[in-house]
């Protein structure tokens, strides 16, 4: 082999060795400084380029960002990326420059706010939510340095699960026979959820991306699969279509109108419509969201007949979110009940406690491990006074509370018990608000979490004894607020006792009428079938 060829071969080998060493160093570095970054383009423009600034003049091409889309990269803290629009003039070519940070996963090219379509696009809403997370963390740190709002914290240090992505779906049965809904958990039959009558909808189901459900027809002991659905985030309505002869059934035609309405609603707001149809706004009032975390957003004057003579004549509603897109409308209300009143409610409830249940048909569930009792509003003079105070706090009359308020639910959680992520609403029973009062604080754990708040950083609220959380499950237009997903977190030490009042959205008829009309006609039969399974 000629000398020149040998030198060339050696040079190529050295280059390969150097490249391999560089790759190994990068892999080792990624183990300690590696980061995943998702880059999002909030512009309605042709695709642009993402370039890693590797020291060369133009940088290294790393991917294409589609209009209002994103691209993900495995990279390293400290690396710099530029987003380049090659169709723009030289001065405008660079749309954004990002330096990768270890505590950040999403990087947004700022939107062009002159384009009105941007404001309702899901990517822009995600951008606002990501920004709200940064603002939340800064504001919370500032407040707690001053010794305020120690009831509030983030979920950043809590174990993450799919609950942060939870959303609400409804299943529709437009066949002429009942169908049973099962969560397909891999077992032979799946986990029974409910029976859906012909031409009816299910309860709203809190679920997650990729969760499978199946609808089956029962013939004695035999189950016939009719349809199986895998949950997708962009779909909220899952439909078993009618047979030809039922294609003009009034309930199906109403659903088609509902679907068209939901599509237009999403196009105009960027929010999925999950509420009942036709849309009806709540007739009972909602408090406006606060402008910033920790703001004393509203002051409620308490009537003399709703409080003890030696207690405060007013309470403040302290804003914990600013409403959409930060999260649901949530307020902290301190000192709603006195220690004596907390003890009194516990004493009434304790002998009546029974295993907690879920759903319209009152089934037990591994999601909820606690014991529950219910107290009527007027079963004692003391309870009547407390409920008058609740009416004041909710900005409604005593009569409206008697019509729209469910019995007071008292819940006891012992060590290890919890209520996993769920919504309080269903399409069938229109709960507007939840007023949750802590009667006994556990020594450790037992907070109430809202995992979808603040760009899914999430927040945890742990009120003191006698203090309350007020949050809304609906928007003012009657849509259901999916961001009101929440959980009673596990008690780690001690006992947690709470009472909650669910308020429905209308007071023109008693709240129980909704439940009676929503109740399946074959509840007893369904319960028997669940026991058989």
C-alpha positions in Angstrom: 0.0 0.0 0.0 1.4 3.4 -0.9 2.4 5.8 1.9 -0.2 8.3 1.0 -2.9 5.7 1.1 -1.7 4.5 4.5 -1.8 8.0 5.9 -5.3 8.5 4.5 -6.5 5.2 6.1 -5.0 6.1 9.4 -6.6 9.6 9.3 -10.0 8.0 8.6 -9.5 5.5 11.5 -8.6 8.3 13.8 -11.7 10.2 12.8 -13.9 7.1 13.5 -12.3 6.6 16.9 -12.7 10.3 17.7 -16.4 10.2 16.6 -17.0 7.0 18.8 -15.3 8.7 21.8 -17.4 11.8 21.3 -20.6 9.7 21.1 -19.6 7.9 24.3 -18.9 11.2 26.1 -22.3 12.5 25.0 -24.0 9.4 26.2 -22.3 9.7 29.6 -23.1 13.4 29.7 -26.7 12.7 28.9 -26.9 10.4 31.9 -26.2 13.3 34.2 -27.3 16.4 32.1 -29.6 15.0 29.5 -32.9 16.7 28.9 -35.9 16.1 26.7 -37.3 19.2 25.0 -40.5 19.8 23.0 -40.4 22.8 20.7 -43.8 24.3 19.8 -44.5 26.7 17.0 -47.4 29.0 17.7 -47.7 30.5 14.3 -49.9 29.8 11.2 -46.9 29.8 8.8 -45.2 27.2 6.6 -43.0 24.7 8.4 -39.8 26.1 9.9 -36.5 24.5 10.9 -35.1 23.7 14.4 -31.3 24.1 14.4 -28.9 23.1 17.2 -26.2 25.7 17.6 -23.1 23.4 17.4 -20.6 26.2 16.6 -21.0 26.1 12.8 -22.4 29.2 11.0 -25.9 27.8 10.4 -26.1 25.2 13.2 -27.1 21.6 12.7 -30.6 20.8 11.4 -32.6 19.0 14.1 -36.1 18.8 12.8 -39.0 20.6 11.2 -41.7 22.5 13.1 -45.1 22.3 11.4 -47.5 25.2 11.6 -49.1 25.2 15.1 -47.2 22.0 15.8 -44.2 20.6 17.7 -41.2 18.4 17.6 -39.4 16.7 20.4 -35.6 16.3 20.9 -33.3 14.4 23.3 -30.7 17.0 24.2 -28.6 18.4 27.0 -28.8 21.2 29.5 -27.1 24.3 28.2 -27.5 23.4 24.5 -28.8 26.2 22.4 -31.4 25.8 19.6 -32.7 28.4 17.1 -36.0 28.3 15.2 -35.4 29.5 11.7 -37.9 30.7 9.0 -36.0 30.4 5.8 -38.7 32.2 3.9 -38.3 35.4 5.9 -35.9 38.3 5.4 -32.5 37.9 7.0 -33.4 40.2 10.0 -36.6 38.1 10.6 -35.3 34.6 10.0 -34.7 33.8 13.6 -38.0 33.4 15.3 -36.7 32.3 18.7 -33.6 31.1 20.5 -33.8 28.6 23.4 -31.2 27.5 26.0 -32.1 24.1 27.4 -32.9 24.0 31.1 -33.0 20.9 33.3 -36.4 22.0 34.9 -38.2 22.8 31.7 -39.6 20.5 29.0 -41.5 22.8 26.6 -40.2 25.7 24.6 -42.7 27.9 22.7 -42.1 30.1 19.7 -44.2 33.2 20.8 -47.6 33.5 19.0 -48.6 36.3 16.6 -51.5 37.7 18.7 -52.8 39.8 15.8 -54.2 36.6 14.4 -57.5 36.0 16.2 -57.6 32.3 15.4 -54.5 31.8 17.7 -56.5 32.7 20.9 -58.7 29.5 20.8 -56.1 27.1 19.4 -55.3 24.2 21.8 -51.5 24.8 21.3 -51.9 28.4 22.4 -54.0 27.3 25.4 -51.1 24.9 26.3 -48.7 27.8 26.0 -50.8 29.9 28.4 -51.0 27.0 30.8 -47.2 26.5 30.7 -46.7 30.2 31.4 -49.2 30.0 34.3 -47.1 27.3 35.9 -44.1 29.6 36.0 -46.2 32.5 37.4 -47.8 30.1 40.0 -44.4 29.0 41.3 -43.0 32.5 41.5 -46.1 33.8 43.2 -46.3 30.9 45.7 -42.7 31.4 46.6 -43.2 35.1 47.1 -46.3 34.6 49.3 -44.7 31.9 51.5 -41.6 34.0 52.1 -43.9 36.5 53.6 -45.6 33.8 55.7 -48.8 33.6 53.8 -50.9 30.8 52.2 -49.0 27.9 53.8 -52.1 25.8 53.0 -51.1 25.7 49.3 -48.2 23.8 47.7 -47.4 22.2 44.3 -47.5 18.6 43.3 -44.0 18.8 41.9 -42.6 16.4 44.5 -45.6 14.0 44.4 -45.5 10.8 42.4 -46.8 11.4 38.8 -49.5 9.2 37.3 -51.8 9.4 34.3 -54.3 11.3 36.5 -52.7 14.5 35.5 -54.0 13.9 31.9 -57.6 13.0 33.1 -60.5 14.1 31.0 -64.3 13.4 30.8 -66.0 11.3 28.2 -69.6 10.1 27.6 -70.7 6.9 25.9 -73.9 6.8 23.9 -76.1 3.7 23.2 -78.3 4.2 20.1 -79.3 0.6 19.8 -82.7 -0.8 20.7 -81.4 -2.9 23.6 -79.4 -2.1 26.7 -75.6 -2.3 26.7 -73.2 -2.8 29.5 -70.1 -0.7 29.7 -66.8 -2.3 30.9 -63.3 -0.9 31.4 -61.1 -3.3 29.5 -58.5 -4.0 32.2 -57.2 -7.2 30.5 -59.4 -9.6 32.5 -61.8 -11.9 30.6 -64.8 -9.7 31.0 -63.3 -6.4 32.1 -64.4 -4.2 35.0 -68.1 -3.4 35.0 -68.9 0.4 35.0 -72.6 0.8 34.3 -75.5 -0.3 32.2 -76.7 2.1 29.4 -80.3 2.0 28.5 -81.4 2.1 24.8 -81.2 5.5 23.2 -79.4 6.9 26.3 -76.0 8.2 27.4 -73.8 7.0 30.2 -72.7 9.0 33.2 -69.7 11.2 32.5 -66.6 9.0 32.9 -63.2 10.4 34.1 -60.6 8.6 32.0 -57.2 8.9 30.4 -55.5 8.6 27.0 -55.3 5.0 25.7 -57.7 3.6 28.3 -59.9 1.0 26.5 -63.6 0.5 27.1 -66.0 -2.0 25.6 -69.8 -2.0 25.2 -71.3 -5.5 25.3 -74.8 -7.0 24.9 -75.8 -9.5 27.5 -77.8 -12.6 26.6 -78.1 -14.6 29.7 -74.6 -15.6 30.8 -73.2 -14.8 27.3 -71.6 -11.4 26.6 -71.5 -10.2 23.0 -69.0 -7.5 22.1 -70.8 -4.6 20.3 -68.0 -2.0 20.1 -64.6 -1.3 21.7 -63.2 2.2 22.1 -59.6 3.4 23.0 -59.7 6.8 24.6 -58.2 9.7 22.6 -57.7 13.2 24.1 -59.4 15.0 21.2 -62.6 12.9 21.4 -65.2 13.3 24.2 -68.2 11.5 22.8 -68.1 7.7 22.0 -71.1 6.5 20.0 -72.6 3.1 19.3 -74.4 4.1 16.1 -78.1 3.1 15.6 -79.2 0.4 13.2 -80.8 1.6 10.0 -84.4 1.6 11.3 -83.4 3.9 14.2 -81.4 6.4 12.3 -84.2 9.0 12.6 -84.9 8.4 16.3 -85.4 11.7 18.1 -82.7 11.0 20.7 -80.1 10.2 17.9 -81.1 13.3 16.0 -80.7 15.3 19.2 -77.2 13.8 19.6 -76.2 14.8 16.1 -77.2 18.4 16.9 -75.2 18.1 20.1 -72.1 16.9 18.2 -72.4 19.8 15.7 -72.8 22.2 18.6 -69.7 20.7 20.4 -67.6 21.1 17.2 -68.5 24.7 16.8 -68.0 25.4 20.5 -64.5 23.9 20.4 -63.6 26.0 17.3 -64.7 29.2 19.0 -63.3 28.6 22.5 -60.6 25.9 22.3 -62.5 24.0 25.0 -64.2 20.6 24.6 -68.0 20.7 25.2 -68.8 18.0 27.8 -71.9 19.5 29.3 -75.5 18.5 28.7 -77.3 19.5 25.5 -79.1 21.8 24.8 -76.7 24.0 26.7 -78.2 25.7 29.8 -76.3 28.1 31.9 -76.5 27.7 35.7 -79.2 29.8 37.2 -77.3 30.0 40.5 -74.4 32.4 40.7 -70.7 31.7 40.4 -68.0 33.9 42.0 -65.7 35.5 39.4 -62.2 34.0 39.5 -59.5 35.9 41.3 -56.9 37.9 39.4 -53.9 36.4 41.2 -53.0 33.7 43.7 -53.5 34.7 47.3 -55.8 37.6 46.4 -58.7 38.2 48.8 -61.1 38.1 45.8 -64.5 38.3 47.6 -65.7 39.1 51.1 -68.9 37.5 52.3 -71.0 39.1 55.0 -72.6 36.5 57.3 -76.1 37.1 58.6 -76.4 37.1 62.4 -78.8 34.2 62.2 -76.1 32.1 60.3 -73.3 32.4 62.9 -72.5 32.4 66.6 -72.6 35.8 68.3 -68.9 35.7 69.2 -67.6 34.7 65.7 -66.5 36.9 62.8 -69.2 38.7 60.8 -67.6 38.0 57.4 -65.2 35.6 55.6 -62.9 36.1 52.7 -62.6 34.0 49.6 -58.9 33.7 48.8 -58.2 32.9 45.2 -56.0 29.9 44.5 -56.3 30.1 40.7 -57.3 32.6 38.2 -59.7 30.3 36.5 -59.2 29.1 32.9 -56.6 28.4 31.5 -54.8 28.2 34.9 -57.2 25.7 36.4 -60.7 25.5 37.8 -62.1 28.3 40.0 -60.8 27.4 43.5 -61.0 29.5 46.7 -59.7 28.9 50.2 -62.1 30.1 53.0 -60.7 30.2 56.5 -62.6 29.6 59.7 -65.9 28.6 58.2 -66.7 26.4 61.2 -65.7 26.7 64.8 -63.9 23.7 66.6 -67.1 23.0 68.5 -69.1 22.9 65.3 -66.5 20.5 63.7 -66.8 18.2 66.8 -70.6 18.4 66.7 -70.8 17.3 63.0 -68.4 14.5 63.7 -70.4 13.3 66.6 -73.6 13.2 64.5 -71.9 11.4 61.6 -69.7 8.8 63.4 -72.5 6.3 64.3 -73.9 6.4 60.8 -70.6 5.9 58.9 -70.7 3.3 56.1 -68.4 2.3 53.2 -68.1 5.1 50.7 -69.7 4.6 47.3 -69.5 6.2 43.9 -71.8 6.7 40.9 -75.5 7.3 40.6 -76.3 3.6 41.5 -74.0 3.8 44.6 -71.3 1.2 43.9 -68.2 0.6 45.9 -64.9 1.2 44.2 -61.2 0.8 44.8 -60.8 4.4 43.8 -62.5 5.5 47.0 -61.5 4.0 50.3 -63.2 5.7 53.2 -66.4 5.8 55.2 -69.3 8.2 54.7 -72.4 9.4 56.4 -75.1 11.9 55.3 -76.7 14.6 57.4 -79.9 16.5 56.4 -79.8 20.3 56.4 -82.4 20.8 59.1 -82.1 17.7 61.3 -81.0 20.0 64.2 -81.1 23.7 65.0 -77.3 23.8 64.9 -77.1 22.2 61.5 -79.7 24.6 60.2 -77.6 27.5 61.3 -74.5 26.0 59.7 -76.4 25.6 56.4 -77.6 29.2 56.5 -73.9 30.1 56.7 -73.1 27.8 53.8 -75.9 29.7 51.8 -74.3 33.0 52.6 -70.9 31.7 51.5 -72.3 30.4 48.2 -74.2 33.7 47.6 -77.6 32.0 47.5 -80.8 32.1 49.6 -81.8 29.5 52.2 -84.5 28.3 49.9 -82.1 27.9 46.9 -79.8 25.8 49.1 -82.7 23.6 50.2 -83.6 22.9 46.6 -80.1 22.7 45.0 -78.0 21.4 47.9 -77.5 17.7 48.5 -77.4 16.4 52.1 -74.1 17.2 53.9 -71.7 14.4 53.2 -69.3 13.6 56.1 -66.2 11.4 55.3 -63.6 9.8 57.4 -60.3 8.7 56.0 -57.9 6.6 58.1 -54.2 5.9 57.3 -53.7 4.9 53.7 -57.2 5.8 52.6 -57.9 8.2 49.8 -60.2 9.2 47.0 -58.3 8.9 43.7 -58.6 11.5 40.9 -62.2 12.1 39.8 -64.7 14.7 38.8 -67.7 15.6 41.0 -69.9 16.3 38.0 -71.7 14.0 35.6 -73.8 14.9 32.6 -76.8 13.5 34.3 -76.5 15.3 37.7 -75.5 18.9 37.2 -73.3 19.7 40.2 -72.2 23.3 40.0 -70.0 23.7 43.1 -68.3 21.8 45.9 -67.8 23.3 49.4 -65.4 21.1 51.2 -64.7 21.8 55.0 -61.9 20.1 56.9 -63.3 18.9 60.3 -60.1 17.1 61.5 -56.6 17.5 60.0 -54.5 14.3 59.7 -50.9 14.5 61.1 -49.5 14.0 57.7 -51.0 13.7 54.1 -54.6 14.0 53.3 -54.5 17.1 51.1 -56.9 17.9 48.3 -55.1 18.0 44.9 -56.0 19.5 41.6 -53.5 17.8 39.2 -54.5 19.7 36.0 -54.0 23.2 37.5 -51.1 25.4 36.3 -50.0 23.5 33.2 -50.2 20.2 35.1 -47.7 21.3 37.7 -50.7 20.8 39.9 -51.6 22.2 43.3 -52.3 20.7 46.7 -54.5 22.4 49.3 -54.4 21.4 52.9 -56.8 23.6 54.9 -56.7 23.9 58.7 -59.5 22.6 60.8 -62.7 24.5 60.2 -61.5 26.0 56.9 -62.9 25.1 53.5 -62.2 24.8 49.8 -64.8 26.1 47.3 -64.4 25.0 43.7 -66.7 25.0 40.7 -67.3 22.0 38.4 -69.0 24.1 35.6 -68.2 27.2 33.6 -70.7 30.1 33.6 -72.1 28.9 30.3 -73.0 25.4 31.6 -70.1 23.5 30.2 -68.4 21.0 32.6 -64.9 22.1 33.7 -62.6 19.1 33.1 -59.8 21.0 34.9 -61.8 20.5 38.2 -60.3 17.0 38.3 -59.3 16.5 41.9 -58.3 13.9 44.5 -58.4 13.3 48.2 -54.8 12.4 48.7 -53.7 9.4 50.9 -53.6 10.0 54.7 -50.1 9.1 55.7 -50.6 9.5 59.5 -53.6 10.2 61.7 -57.3 10.6 60.7 -58.8 13.0 58.2 -62.5 14.1 58.5 -64.2 16.4 56.1 -67.7 17.4 55.2 -68.8 18.5 51.8 -71.8 20.1 50.3 -72.6 19.6 46.6 -74.6 22.4 45.0 -76.5 21.8 41.8 -76.8 24.5 39.1 -80.5 25.2 39.3 -83.0 25.7 42.2 -86.3 25.7 40.3 -86.8 22.0 41.3 -85.3 19.8 43.9 -81.9 18.4 43.1 -83.1 14.8 43.7 -85.4 15.0 40.6 -82.3 15.0 38.4 -81.0 11.8 40.0 -84.4 10.1 39.8 -84.6 10.9 36.0 -81.0 9.8 35.5 -81.4 6.6 37.4 -81.3 3.5 35.1 -84.6 1.6 35.1 -82.7 -1.6 35.7 -80.5 -0.7 38.6 -81.4 -3.7 40.7 -80.7 -6.0 37.7 -77.4 -4.3 37.1 -76.4 -4.7 40.7 -77.2 -8.4 40.5 -75.1 -8.8 37.3 -72.1 -7.1 38.9 -72.3 -9.5 41.8 -72.5 -12.4 39.4 -69.3 -11.1 37.6 
